[in-house]
């Protein structure tokens, strides 16, 4: 138990510190790297919760794919000119406004919620029994049966976003030579390999 | 606190011992792989390869390592020094970390976790950060181009590797690496899934930046790619990380398609041989294929590389996922059904 607690404090401590560093470092690339560090430690927290499938998916999807593209874009920014200390002050009012709204919402939620266990309602559709099933099996058995609609919907939304961004950035450039592999392969029969005898040459 | 130490001291010590048991053979394996790589390459080109240091040139790689240790570590002036030094460490650490779940024999594995294959996939998808960080922090154009190329290449081929892994998982019904091997007791998966075996092998070449896909360090265009500015120990860390990754990919091919530690036929003289010997033999064989490809295939052009990844392998592996699951479903072969 103690070891679990220690690892929990380690992971959450690193998450807190690295999240702070994300917003406080001057260099955007360092910010992204600290963001990745906090993602990794969040995956560690999932492992402590025995949700190893979620932990691995978090690493594969967020760290392995999304954050790579993030880093890709940020790396190409010319951040040496874009950082200006005077600019930071002008965002403070908006920041304070968002903070105040968020804290008010939290307070409202906390006041209205009664921490009373007898008040908790039983779900209309309780989840099926997961005993003896591994993490992956349990998620799969619910995700592809009871929640198939939401799963498909999120898939469609992602597809629309992908097609949209491709359509927006697609442009036809003129004068670009492209390799057409099928054309190259079709040339195969039209080429003759001739064994040229010395001193004789070939007929054309 | 004393209680805590008493409870966990022995446990931690055993884990450290196991880690050493993985790490030391792995280092030895990397040294042998480097030597074999150069020897095979030389043999294909009718050269002798390393043959001066030690018997048959066996000590060439340790000698090279020694040379690198005594070289000066040059930190480029405009570089981001922290990131510059962290990048090789990340590459090496990640490549070693993935070996924690690789089973060498039935039950001989450091961490026999439920999501073993996903763990390896996750760790190898992190490997791109070492390269990206190295390329960006060097503050020089060739490493930067190399890093961009490498990141795009690794992300592209990861997609098809993921789908190939899914086709194997469909036939196994578990994410555990030991169970994946045990499912091949009747037939190794490279027979029914032969096209996927080929796709996986080629994607593994691209994923580890091996020739013919070594565009990130294409010396004719980019000097040495992302490691241009590295020297001394950091360079060695990169090289070791790269070769440990290559060995990992060989081990993955062995586990997914060539039946891991299982003997070819389950009869007396063959199944009396300990499993790890078979495992080592198969990994060596796959590495031999890697080395041969390096020796006789010319380097791809970058647009051809992208075309192969996105327009050939991705549709092929997607189709294979659908086809495999349909066949397993209609003939009632799917495990756990």
HADDOCK unambig.tbl for C-alpha pairs under 7 A between the chains (distance, minus, plus):
assign (segid A and resid 52 and name CA) (segid B and resid 115 and name CA) 7.00 0.50 0.50
assign (segid A and resid 53 and name CA) (segid B and resid 115 and name CA) 6.54 0.50 0.50
assign (segid A and resid 56 and name CA) (segid B and resid 118 and name CA) 6.22 0.50 0.50
assign (segid A and resid 56 and name CA) (segid B and resid 119 and name CA) 6.15 0.50 0.50
assign (segid A and resid 56 and name CA) (segid B and resid 122 and name CA) 6.26 0.50 0.50
assign (segid A and resid 59 and name CA) (segid B and resid 122 and name CA) 5.91 0.50 0.50
assign (segid A and resid 60 and name CA) (segid B and resid 122 and name CA) 4.88 0.50 0.50
assign (segid A and resid 60 and name CA) (segid B and resid 125 and name CA) 6.66 0.50 0.50
assign (segid A and resid 64 and name CA) (segid B and resid 122 and name CA) 6.96 0.50 0.50
assign (segid A and resid 64 and name CA) (segid B and resid 125 and name CA) 5.03 0.50 0.50
assign (segid A and resid 64 and name CA) (segid B and resid 126 and name CA) 5.55 0.50 0.50
assign (segid A and resid 75 and name CA) (segid B and resid 136 and name CA) 6.90 0.50 0.50
